[in-house]
């Protein structure tokens, strides 16, 4: 059996295989429509280029797992103008930055957390 959908009213109905490639009348709105030629389903062994399912993938050994990159060291910084405590990358020590709260520009020096 062929499953056909009317382009006009979207009604679905089944037709015998011999109707493939012919014109038929919709059983609901009675518009004439072309029945597509029957297409054989793909063989189960066809290589469709799809990625394997997780259970089909080879298991990786713990040695193959990558370790995440260490997070850059952070230092605490207190703004001299608004006293807001900030945590900034250690590479910013000694550099001038603008406080995101009060917009004052100052040189970063580390303080105890």
C-alpha positions as CSV (number, residue, x, y, z in Angstrom):
1,X,0.0,0.0,0.0
2,X,1.1,3.6,-0.7
3,X,0.3,6.4,1.8
4,X,-0.6,9.6,-0.1
5,X,-1.3,13.1,1.3
6,X,-3.4,15.6,-0.7
7,X,-1.5,18.8,-1.5
8,X,-4.7,20.8,-1.2
9,X,-6.5,19.6,2.0
10,X,-3.6,17.5,3.6
11,X,-5.9,14.5,3.9
12,X,-4.0,11.2,4.1
13,X,-5.2,8.0,2.5
14,X,-3.8,4.7,1.3
15,X,-3.8,3.4,-2.3
16,X,-2.7,0.1,-3.8
17,X,0.8,-0.1,-5.2
18,X,-0.5,-0.2,-8.8
19,X,-1.6,3.5,-8.4
20,X,2.0,4.6,-8.3
21,X,2.8,7.1,-11.1
22,X,-0.9,7.7,-11.9
23,X,-3.4,10.5,-11.2
24,X,-6.1,10.0,-8.6
25,X,-8.9,12.0,-7.0
26,X,-8.6,12.9,-3.3
27,X,-11.1,11.0,-1.2
28,X,-12.0,14.1,0.8
29,X,-11.8,17.2,-1.3
30,X,-12.0,15.4,-4.7
31,X,-9.1,17.4,-6.2
32,X,-6.9,15.5,-8.7
33,X,-3.4,14.7,-7.6
34,X,-0.4,12.8,-9.0
35,X,0.7,9.8,-7.0
36,X,4.5,9.5,-6.8
37,X,6.2,6.4,-8.1
38,X,6.8,3.8,-5.4
39,X,10.3,4.0,-3.9
40,X,11.9,0.9,-2.4
41,X,13.0,1.4,1.2
42,X,16.8,1.4,1.6
43,X,18.6,-1.8,2.3
44,X,19.5,-2.2,6.0
45,X,23.2,-2.7,5.1
46,X,23.4,0.6,3.1
47,X,26.2,2.9,4.3
48,X,24.4,6.2,4.8
49,X,27.5,7.9,6.2
50,X,25.9,8.3,9.6
51,X,27.9,8.4,12.9
52,X,27.7,5.3,14.9
53,X,25.4,5.2,17.9
54,X,27.1,5.6,21.3
55,X,26.9,1.9,22.0
56,X,28.6,1.2,18.7
57,X,31.6,3.4,19.4
58,X,34.8,1.9,20.7
59,X,35.3,2.5,24.4
60,X,38.1,4.8,25.2
61,X,40.6,3.9,27.9
62,X,41.1,6.3,30.9
63,X,44.6,7.1,29.6
64,X,43.1,8.5,26.4
65,X,40.9,11.0,28.2
66,X,42.2,14.5,28.1
67,X,42.5,16.5,31.3
68,X,40.9,19.9,31.3
69,X,43.4,22.8,31.1
70,X,44.0,24.3,34.6
71,X,42.1,27.4,35.3
72,X,44.3,30.5,35.3
73,X,45.4,31.6,38.8
74,X,43.2,34.3,40.2
75,X,44.0,37.0,42.7
76,X,41.8,39.2,44.8
77,X,41.8,43.0,44.3
78,X,40.1,45.7,46.3
79,X,39.2,48.9,44.5
80,X,40.8,51.9,46.3
81,X,37.9,54.1,45.3
82,X,34.7,52.0,46.0
83,X,36.3,49.2,48.2
84,X,34.6,46.5,46.0
85,X,36.4,43.2,46.2
86,X,37.2,41.7,42.8
87,X,38.8,38.5,41.6
88,X,41.1,39.0,38.6
89,X,43.6,36.8,36.6
90,X,47.1,36.8,38.2
91,X,48.5,38.0,34.9
92,X,46.8,41.3,35.5
93,X,49.0,42.1,38.5
94,X,50.8,45.4,38.1
95,X,48.6,46.5,35.2
96,X,46.2,49.4,35.1
97,X,42.5,48.4,34.9
98,X,39.2,50.2,35.2
99,X,36.9,49.1,38.1
100,X,33.7,47.7,36.6
101,X,31.7,49.2,39.5
102,X,33.0,52.8,39.9
103,X,34.9,53.1,36.6
104,X,38.1,54.3,38.4
105,X,41.4,53.4,36.7
106,X,44.1,52.0,39.0
107,X,47.0,49.5,39.2
108,X,46.1,46.0,40.4
109,X,47.9,44.7,43.6
110,X,46.9,41.4,45.3
111,X,45.2,41.3,48.6
112,X,44.4,38.3,50.9
113,X,41.0,36.7,50.1
